[in-house]
């Protein structure tokens, strides 16, 4: 299974929802708190083109935030991405 990383902040309802979805599906993930970490936030913007959190990576691929994670889960593509 490819590793999953969730970049989040302390006050972020979509981060909580993303982590709950992963936990419900028993998908292990590494959480990286970027609250107050300007350098990591800038890296995320440069890497993903987005300023929002969560930013979720499967392996080295940025899949987006909670909405994209949920869409992948509902379509069945999440398991394929994890296994690929």
Backbone as a chain_set.jsonl record, in Angstrom:
{"seq": "XXXXXXXXXXXXXXXXXXXXXXXXXXXXXXXXXXXXXXXXXXXXXXXXXXXXXXXXXXXXXXXXXXXXXXXXXXXXXXXXXXXX", "coords": {"N": [[0.846, -1.18, 0.0], [0.551, 2.175, -0.869], [2.064, 4.965, 0.83], [0.204, 7.378, 2.767], [-0.112, 10.821, 3.158], [-1.236, 13.501, 5.114], [-1.538, 16.819, 5.045], [-2.207, 19.241, 7.354], [-4.004, 21.616, 9.474], [-4.46, 22.912, 12.819], [-7.035, 24.007, 13.256], [-9.362, 23.071, 11.372], [-12.015, 21.978, 9.767], [-12.374, 20.369, 7.467], [-10.031, 18.931, 7.41], [-10.348, 17.302, 9.628], [-12.529, 15.782, 8.738], [-11.365, 14.455, 6.538], [-9.403, 12.906, 7.813], [-11.061, 11.327, 9.383], [-12.428, 9.854, 7.407], [-10.308, 8.375, 6.304], [-9.549, 6.924, 8.575], [-11.932, 5.486, 9.084], [-11.902, 3.822, 6.871], [-9.789, 2.308, 7.473], [-7.243, 3.073, 6.651], [-3.939, 3.667, 6.946], [-2.21, 6.692, 7.82], [0.029, 9.483, 7.624], [0.098, 12.346, 9.511], [0.785, 15.697, 8.929], [1.307, 18.548, 10.509], [0.847, 21.794, 9.604], [0.378, 24.157, 10.804], [1.2, 27.395, 11.439], [3.67, 27.013, 10.224], [5.388, 28.462, 8.04], [7.218, 27.862, 5.936], [6.615, 25.178, 5.201], [3.971, 25.565, 4.387], [4.323, 27.25, 2.188], [5.758, 25.497, 0.545], [3.745, 23.612, 0.051], [1.932, 25.198, -1.443], [3.522, 25.76, -3.686], [3.902, 23.167, -4.633], [1.33, 22.03, -4.966], [-0.289, 24.041, -5.898], [-2.31, 25.065, -4.425], [-3.747, 26.786, -1.632], [-5.157, 25.872, 0.475], [-6.03, 23.628, 3.196], [-7.139, 20.331, 4.035], [-4.22, 18.997, 2.419], [-3.674, 16.247, 0.537], [-1.648, 13.465, -0.014], [-0.958, 10.613, -1.926], [1.396, 8.318, -1.936], [3.723, 9.894, -3.918], [1.972, 11.49, -5.201], [-0.138, 14.253, -5.386], [-3.415, 14.398, -4.378], [-5.297, 16.253, -3.815], [-7.771, 17.795, -1.734], [-10.161, 17.191, 0.925], [-12.618, 16.911, -0.507], [-11.817, 15.789, -2.95], [-10.626, 13.434, -2.03], [-12.87, 12.14, -0.947], [-14.425, 11.849, -3.272], [-12.79, 10.088, -4.734], [-12.953, 7.884, -3.041], [-15.729, 7.272, -3.127], [-16.001, 6.574, -5.812], [-14.516, 4.31, -6.0], [-11.938, 4.477, -6.805], [-10.005, 5.142, -4.952], [-8.922, 2.906, -3.563], [-7.612, 1.708, -5.699], [-5.643, 3.606, -6.299], [-4.172, 3.498, -3.955], [-3.114, 0.948, -4.082], [-1.682, 0.857, -6.442]], "CA": [[0.0, 0.0, 0.0], [1.305, 3.431, -0.906], [1.871, 5.784, 2.035], [-0.699, 8.52, 2.672], [0.247, 11.954, 4.017], [-2.269, 14.523, 5.211], [-1.057, 18.102, 5.554], [-3.385, 19.831, 7.993], [-3.811, 22.621, 10.519], [-5.208, 22.596, 14.03], [-8.436, 24.421, 13.15], [-9.716, 22.784, 9.988], [-13.032, 20.926, 9.759], [-12.169, 19.437, 6.358], [-8.939, 18.049, 7.825], [-10.965, 16.318, 10.519], [-13.336, 14.886, 7.909], [-10.466, 13.615, 5.747], [-8.791, 11.926, 8.714], [-12.114, 10.386, 9.771], [-12.662, 8.958, 6.281], [-9.18, 7.441, 6.245], [-9.636, 6.048, 9.746], [-13.069, 4.589, 8.858], [-11.499, 2.846, 5.843], [-8.594, 1.648, 8.027], [-6.093, 3.44, 5.817], [-2.976, 4.405, 7.772], [-1.734, 7.935, 7.225], [0.9, 10.351, 8.414], [-0.413, 13.709, 9.551], [1.818, 16.712, 9.028], [0.67, 19.792, 10.941], [1.529, 22.955, 9.025], [-0.06, 25.34, 11.533], [2.298, 28.294, 11.795], [4.92, 26.649, 9.547], [5.344, 29.203, 6.771], [7.985, 27.174, 4.895], [5.845, 24.027, 4.715], [2.796, 26.069, 3.67], [4.788, 27.72, 0.88], [6.072, 24.302, -0.234], [2.466, 23.063, -0.405], [1.406, 26.058, -2.512], [4.359, 25.548, -4.871], [3.754, 21.79, -5.094], [-0.04, 21.688, -5.323], [-0.997, 25.185, -6.463], [-3.436, 25.37, -3.542], [-3.415, 27.368, -0.324], [-6.046, 25.309, 1.479], [-5.767, 22.321, 3.782], [-5.983, 19.456, 3.946], [-3.638, 18.572, 1.154], [-3.472, 14.815, 0.74], [-0.764, 12.812, -0.978], [-0.849, 9.156, -1.939], [2.744, 8.215, -2.486], [4.205, 11.232, -4.27], [0.923, 12.166, -5.964], [-1.099, 15.099, -4.691], [-4.764, 14.098, -4.856], [-6.156, 17.376, -3.474], [-8.243, 17.894, -0.368], [-11.195, 16.256, 1.364], [-13.597, 16.641, -1.56], [-11.213, 14.867, -3.916], [-10.483, 12.152, -1.336], [-14.216, 11.55, -0.866], [-14.813, 11.437, -4.628], [-12.031, 8.873, -5.052], [-13.514, 6.804, -2.231], [-17.053, 6.915, -3.646], [-15.881, 5.984, -7.149], [-13.73, 3.079, -5.937], [-10.581, 4.737, -7.287], [-9.068, 5.314, -3.843], [-8.206, 1.649, -3.35], [-6.72, 1.486, -6.841], [-4.49, 4.489, -6.145], [-3.377, 3.003, -2.827], [-2.459, -0.3, -4.454], [-0.879, 1.009, -7.663]], "C": [[0.891, 1.242, 0.0], [1.057, 4.224, 0.373], [0.97, 6.989, 1.756], [-0.223, 9.582, 3.647], [-0.865, 12.99, 3.942], [-1.642, 15.764, 5.83], [-2.27, 18.85, 6.081], [-2.982, 20.966, 8.926], [-4.702, 22.253, 11.697], [-6.694, 22.907, 13.913], [-8.875, 24.257, 11.699], [-10.739, 21.651, 9.951], [-12.864, 19.926, 8.614], [-11.01, 18.481, 6.631], [-9.49, 16.934, 8.701], [-11.764, 15.306, 9.7], [-12.465, 13.939, 7.081], [-9.847, 12.527, 6.621], [-9.817, 10.895, 9.172], [-12.397, 9.386, 8.646], [-11.544, 7.915, 6.195], [-9.239, 6.441, 7.398], [-10.767, 5.028, 9.571], [-12.734, 3.495, 7.853], [-10.265, 2.053, 6.27], [-7.376, 1.841, 7.126], [-5.124, 4.225, 6.698], [-2.484, 5.65, 7.049], [-0.802, 8.641, 8.203], [0.307, 11.744, 8.35], [0.752, 14.665, 9.746], [1.126, 18.035, 9.305], [1.48, 20.967, 10.414], [1.073, 24.263, 9.676], [1.162, 26.174, 11.894], [3.625, 27.978, 11.135], [4.904, 27.238, 8.135], [6.058, 28.453, 5.644], [7.222, 25.978, 4.328], [4.616, 24.481, 3.938], [3.194, 26.555, 2.283], [5.138, 26.544, -0.026], [4.78, 23.686, -0.78], [1.891, 23.875, -1.559], [2.198, 25.829, -3.799], [4.126, 24.169, -5.476], [2.362, 21.504, -5.637], [-0.783, 22.808, -6.034], [-2.18, 25.624, -5.611], [-2.946, 25.906, -2.207], [-4.205, 26.714, 0.808], [-5.515, 23.993, 2.036], [-7.102, 21.642, 4.005], [-5.47, 19.349, 2.511], [-3.201, 17.13, 1.381], [-2.634, 14.257, -0.401], [-0.886, 11.307, -0.805], [0.443, 8.866, -2.663], [3.251, 9.622, -2.73], [3.156, 12.057, -5.005], [0.007, 12.985, -5.06], [-2.48, 14.79, -5.251], [-5.729, 15.232, -4.557], [-6.554, 17.339, -2.02], [-9.323, 16.868, -0.049], [-12.176, 15.921, 0.244], [-13.067, 15.639, -2.58], [-11.033, 13.474, -3.303], [-11.823, 11.424, -1.295], [-14.672, 11.055, -2.234], [-14.08, 10.164, -5.047], [-12.595, 7.678, -4.3], [-14.843, 6.331, -2.812], [-16.988, 6.215, -5.005], [-15.133, 4.65, -7.14], [-12.295, 3.268, -6.381], [-9.555, 4.859, -6.169], [-8.258, 4.044, -3.615], [-7.241, 1.344, -4.486], [-5.469, 2.349, -6.717], [-3.575, 4.003, -5.01], [-2.559, 1.774, -3.211], [-1.475, -0.144, -5.608], [0.593, 1.157, -7.38]], "O": [[1.85, 1.342, 0.765], [-0.035, 4.165, 0.939], [0.975, 7.545, 0.658], [0.037, 9.293, 4.815], [-1.367, 13.315, 2.866], [-1.26, 15.758, 7.001], [-3.241, 19.069, 5.356], [-1.8, 21.24, 9.139], [-5.581, 21.397, 11.588], [-7.526, 22.151, 14.415], [-8.771, 25.187, 10.899], [-10.371, 20.484, 10.09], [-13.181, 18.748, 8.78], [-11.005, 17.352, 6.142], [-9.139, 15.767, 8.532], [-11.68, 14.103, 9.949], [-12.787, 12.759, 6.94], [-9.775, 11.366, 6.218], [-9.486, 9.72, 9.333], [-12.584, 8.198, 8.909], [-11.806, 6.723, 6.033], [-9.003, 5.248, 7.206], [-10.591, 3.847, 9.87], [-13.224, 2.372, 7.966], [-9.76, 1.224, 5.513], [-6.6, 0.918, 6.877], [-5.447, 5.324, 7.149], [-2.358, 5.663, 5.825], [-0.842, 8.428, 9.415], [0.043, 12.265, 7.267], [1.597, 14.466, 10.619], [0.441, 18.58, 8.439], [2.658, 21.116, 10.74], [1.348, 25.346, 9.161], [2.059, 25.695, 12.587], [4.627, 28.618, 11.453], [4.468, 26.6, 7.177], [5.559, 28.41, 4.52], [7.186, 25.785, 3.113], [4.25, 23.859, 2.94], [2.485, 26.302, 1.308], [4.855, 26.577, -1.224], [4.728, 23.283, -1.942], [1.414, 23.308, -2.542], [1.615, 25.717, -4.877], [4.149, 24.016, -6.697], [2.217, 20.819, -6.65], [-1.79, 22.564, -6.698], [-2.969, 26.469, -6.035], [-1.879, 25.534, -1.719], [-3.94, 26.983, 1.98], [-4.668, 23.336, 1.43], [-8.115, 22.327, 4.152], [-6.195, 19.58, 1.543], [-2.447, 16.838, 2.31], [-2.874, 14.534, -1.576], [-0.913, 10.794, 0.313], [0.573, 9.133, -3.857], [3.208, 10.459, -1.829], [3.419, 13.196, -5.389], [-0.551, 12.47, -4.091], [-2.701, 14.902, -6.457], [-6.877, 15.187, -5.0], [-5.78, 16.906, -1.165], [-9.392, 15.809, -0.674], [-12.528, 14.755, 0.068], [-13.793, 14.746, -3.018], [-11.258, 12.462, -3.967], [-11.895, 10.229, -1.579], [-15.241, 9.969, -2.346], [-14.676, 9.268, -5.644], [-12.703, 6.585, -4.856], [-15.062, 5.13, -2.971], [-17.822, 5.362, -5.309], [-15.113, 3.94, -8.145], [-11.508, 2.322, -6.342], [-8.359, 4.695, -6.409], [-7.035, 4.104, -3.488], [-6.17, 0.782, -4.258], [-4.363, 1.885, -6.994], [-2.351, 4.093, -5.108], [-1.445, 1.584, -2.723], [-0.537, -0.93, -5.734], [1.39, 1.293, -8.309]]}, "num_chains": 1, "name": "protein.A"}
